[in-house]
Amino acid sequence: MPLVTTADDGSVKSVKLPRPSNPHGHVRDGALREAVTPWVLANTKHLIVMPNVDPPLKTVEASLTYLGEVERIRDRLGLGTNVLGTLYNHDGITPKMIEQMAATKRIVSVKCYPAKAGMTTGSGQGIPLEQTSDDVLRAAIDNNIVYQVHGEVDTMKDGTPLEPAMRERYYMTDVLPYVRDAHPDLRISVEHGTTVQAVRLVDGDPSGKTVMTITPQHLLFVDDDFMQPWGNDLKCMPILKWPTDRAALIKAATSGDRRFFAGTDTAPHPSRKKRGDFQLAANGCWLPHWISLYTQAFHAAGKLDSVFDDFMSYSFADWMGLPRPEPDDTVLVTCDTAHDIPAPINIEGEDDVVIPLGWTETGNRLRVGFSVRADF
Ligand SMILES: [Zn+2]
């Protein structure tokens, strides 16, 4: 159980949590990677870094080299995060490569992106899950490799275009169930699920082979929040959905059902790509304050003192067969409105910054209400 301390009036003062894990973080490349990696690693037990860099990580060798770069930053800062990798799904992946991945014990999954370019950062350079060959998926089952799936498609099977709000819904009702049924033993993680339909799909598989990560932004916000002064910070894919969807996500996340767990999809962009015209703004929420944001969502649901640690710290580790944090390996979240959103960070050698979700210079900021120290 998370250790919650309260003031005399019953309000929450702090929450002590086993060090949480994050199955879905983007740390990018070059100077941006150097700037953001410390924040993504801080206070994190296990982290899977995403492969949609340029060029995408499509081979075991490329993925291991990338992991080495991230670990170099980790070791320089003395952070204890277990950094894990994933391969970008493409038609060059063979059963032999799946075996090689498994042998590394460090590349634990294949990440599937939408087939079309422009649907999200780095999409359109591979194949989606549903086009993956049966012999590769059989090798994944035999070698305990997970498929992490960005489940969206922008046209129906008859060619009818789908608006952004409908893309995940259609995928979850008309695409993914066929793969699920054809390969019942395949371990599928629906990444950043956002809809009633995604929750239903996971709910409908009692075997536990289908799980779902839920981001803090989709637990806290709906499409109307794009009108906030910091609305561009919320622009991500899958796009924010409707109140009925958010209610389904909150219910799943706080239910104690261990098939639903945290996964941030924290995805930084330099501010020149994020600020300005909403339609042109890059997709991706930069979330150095992810633990605070999840705390706020669970606090609002009245579930901080019960299932919060399963969602944040245990369910993903258990599902992947990774060690849980030791009893003394904890993170302290304090109720603190003064420093709840960290300041933008500089990118070395560039006249640009990375701006966290909810931050504005004018003080028109999101108030998270909780904060966590990041020591590095
Ligand atoms: Zn992502």
Residues whose N, C-alpha, C, O or C-beta is under 5 A from the ligand:
A	BS01	ZN	D265
